[in-house]
């Protein structure tokens, strides 16, 4: 029976992305068994895995972090308690193996002495010689340790692998993350409310594996819930690999509005006339939203509803892109008054410009001018989901410095095999649809997400209709 690994674990072990492995499965280079791959097939495809190169999966993580704007995330070791529990489990497994081997050894010795006692009987001498020869061969072969197995054991100590039922989505819990933090980092829209142990909305059932409380919580699970294995995702971490039964948000309508007071982490120039307003929510009170949605921001006596330019996978960070506009009070506040540390009230989320998580189709993202903000959130979400399908971004602007995050888009294209970036600075929405149709002969095979000023979005809608593009595969957002 070959040792089977999930795609996520296999990708980490050989230092590549899930996307790269999915492409190899599709091309037939890597056999797959119910979505899993065998360690032997992996070693055949990646024969150069070395323990000293254990930075393999770190490399992929770094690419993603670079792609996410070089924000360095806090990465801690799991708590001592969890580490020692994982080491204890590995040691128990090792002790079992050792005692098993000792029993085999004793059996082999008994067999050899029995054969020697009966050497005079026909065939026994030959059988003894065969056994001695085989044992000499096995014991004499100085086999190198299987790098993949050793790395897998190390990985099991440093992180735990979680599979969600019924969706089959999976993710890793690393460092001091709770199950909720790890799931959101992986781009999964699990159900939750307060994120600090009060509401019970993050309840999930442990199907197999063990969890440990790492944060205090006031919500009390009933005795019946406890006996059925329910746990709170926001207050627990995984001791080892886990299977959980958990609710995942299907649509924007499932998320109630919330009001949170966040602090400004930074106000940065993104280019000529555009500022990044970077907010951070309190440690114990995240904003629950789906990538692509908007929120209402209030600072002093000015307010504005703005698309969120980051994704829920980006921890407690909320990004907004603000264009200079002398007629917009909130924009004037951001450009002239607000500073790091100031409070901003966030109310939302709003809108349904969100990814169709269950669609298997490749995606064309179209951003016009500041329509890039919600599209950026969607792209980061798609990246965190490790989708293998093509993601192609067209960013249209008629302002000279309108591609204010062009370097970020180029870094995405450089880091990810399945991402393409096209900057457009001529023509209108209809010309852009013509270009998309030339780039992708079968336009109807894609989902299209387009955001921008009203006139651009309406023209794009009309042009796609003339191309008989299926309306159900189109999502539009006026910014
Ligand atoms: S999200 Fe409220 S208790 Fe976990």
Boltz pocket constraint, residues with backbone or C-beta under 6 A from the ligand:
constraints:
  - pocket:
      binder: B
      contacts: [[A, 191], [A, 192], [A, 193], [A, 194], [A, 195], [A, 196], [A, 197], [A, 198], [A, 199], [A, 200], [A, 201], [A, 202], [A, 203], [A, 219], [A, 232], [A, 233], [A, 234], [A, 235]]
      max_distance: 6.0
